[in-house]
Amino acid sequence: MYDQSKQLFEKSQRVIPGGVNSPVRAFRSVGGTPIFFREAKGAYMWDVDGNKYIDYIGSWGPAILGHAHPEVVAAVQERAARGMSFGAPTEAELELAERLVALLPSIEQVRLTSSGTEATMSAIRLARGFTGRTKILKFEGCYHGHGDALLVKAGSGALTFGHPSSAGVPADVVANTLVLAYNELDELEKAFAEIGDELACVIIEPIAGNMNFVMPSREYLNALRSLCTKHGAVLIFDEVMTGFRVGLHGAQGHYGIAPDLTTLGKVIGGGMPVGAFGGRRDIMAHLAPLGGVYQAGTLSGNPVAVAAGLKTLELVAKPGFFDSLAATTSKMVAGVKDAARAAGVPMSGASLGGMFGLYFSEKLPTNYAEVMAADRERFNIYFHGMLARGIYLAPSAFEAGFVSAMHDSSDVEATILAAREVFKSL
Ligand SMILES: *Cc1c(COP(=O)(O)O)cnc(C)c1O
């Protein structure tokens, strides 16, 4: 069934470390061979052995319109034919910046990068340059890309491998990074009382998508906002995953909270490499060439990538887009939960917009420790059972799932049916 994938994986391991270009693609935590894909269209992907899957990874978030959306493909083709990169300003970058500023009112100015990692690294440097402070605060289970200062008890990839942080990161570099439990108000208040005035910034996934899917309480995020304001720390919402994924105005729109800076990625590139960071004008003014905080990128604002992003944002902004996406997503989650309950398997789950989490635990987790307590063995059996039935889920119990606008009710039915069969074997 997976012969071609196995062969390609064998060969890949000779020339690519672990056979993959990003660790979460490896099947280390679930066992087996990563699937190599040949083609994707809409809600489906076909692997090199010809197996067809309903895709719930969506390239880890970007594929919100489904794969190879004809209008996005046309925009990319048209743009590529007129030059792939200029290393000079283009009108399309301005249009993308204007669209981001219009859709996320907390952003007054924005700069484009080529990945989410660059966006978070740059936002932190900017916060430090702006405040003149060194210390930063992050939360357990949140992932903000692979920048050195943030690989302290890092999220998904590192979680899966059981390493709390990365080798090769000097102790000095993370010595200024404080890590707190997510969604724990007492701890947060205590930390701010102690070092609030020394904090350059707090970076948080306002809805966590790298420890499966965890929504913090409104009370918690509101308290975080006021504490940052009171102590002069820059509040960074890392919406690389949640931006234009949980709703048209991101997690900040859902909670009604304006961060000082926002980082973006994934959906804003529509499947091409685009990241962004933006926010208050007085903070952004500290960036080179205006200010002293250096940040740059040869391919930043790449015209082909920006064309894919612009078309994607245009289509997700159509009236009713997120209502319909959210309905499909919650229908699937409810169906899978019902199937588990009928089989006597403890399962909890939640979703917002086109993002969801399902857990093999009775109660919905609210922080990292609770996420880690879910039944991993059961997840692995579930993962392989679903894969064999043509349902492609993230190969880790610690990843959120993604639904696209192309998933229809027959896809949802097929998914629930497959889950029902798999639950019988649990
Ligand atoms: C994916 C992700 C990143 C990193 O983005 P890359 O484009 O992979 O560098 C940062 N923060 C969050 C919340 C993410 O989900």
The ligand as a Gaussian input file, in Angstrom:
#p B3LYP/6-31G(d) Opt

LIG

0 1
 C        4.070000      27.500000      12.256000
 C        4.227000      28.474000      13.359000
 C        5.362000      29.290000      13.473000
 C        6.553000      29.150000      12.565000
 O        6.261000      29.442000      11.251000
 P        7.226000      28.875000      10.081000
 O        6.663000      29.464000       8.840000
 O        7.129000      27.387000      10.168000
 O        8.592000      29.356000      10.386000
 C        5.385000      30.254000      14.467000
 N        4.365000      30.389000      15.331000
 C        3.267000      29.615000      15.261000
 C        2.156000      29.825000      16.219000
 C        3.174000      28.613000      14.288000
 O        2.098000      27.817000      14.261000

